Amino acid sequence: MKEEIDETELEKDHEYCLKRLYLKRIIRENHGSPIKQIVFNHQPLSGSEFDASNIVATVAKAGITIYDNEHCGNHFDIMAHFILNGQGYLPGPNGKAPTQMNSMCWVNKIDDAIMVTAGEDKNIHILSLANCKEIAVLSGHGESVEDVISHTINNNIIISASQDGTIRIWDIYKEKCICMFITNYALTVMVKI
């Protein structure tokens, strides 16, 4: 005699296991250090066939891991992993620890998902998910960059805040700072409105 399976209960058990097992295990993968930020790419570019709204990224030490939360069944799967400046996660031969990345944001392009990250190395790194490589480095801050956000309308523009007391507005495709605000305070976070 075949046993009746309650599909509703099975689904509840399945969801419970996924929430308790996969998320905790996968998010820790590859970093070996506390995660500084989790960033969802939830704003697909209007008019584009390229939809990256299923992508989630984590930032820790000198690395960014990008996960696909849609095409791999009921769990996150790693799509790409970037290690900036070839530093890795362990101290180098000189004993110096890798640079800590503090923040990242997404910039949507018609045919790519661009990641912008910044941290203690004072630089802003522009990464292409489609090409799986760093495509630009923006320099100018004198201290650690604590936060980066993308402009709400113009996909060429990002804004950075630094411990040096400056907020800078950058054109990422021209690879230059187009405006700078100077404060008397170390800046740590911005809010996107």
Secondary structure, DSSP 8 states (H G I E B T S, - for coil): ------HHHHHHHHHHHIIIIIHHHHHHTTT-S---EEEE-----TT-S---TTEEEEEETTEEEEEESSSSSSS-EEEEEEEGGG--SS--TT------EEEEEEEEETTEEEEEEEETTS-EEEEETTTTEEEEEE---SS-EEEEEE-SS-TTEEEEEETTSEEEEEETTTTEEEEEEE-SS--------
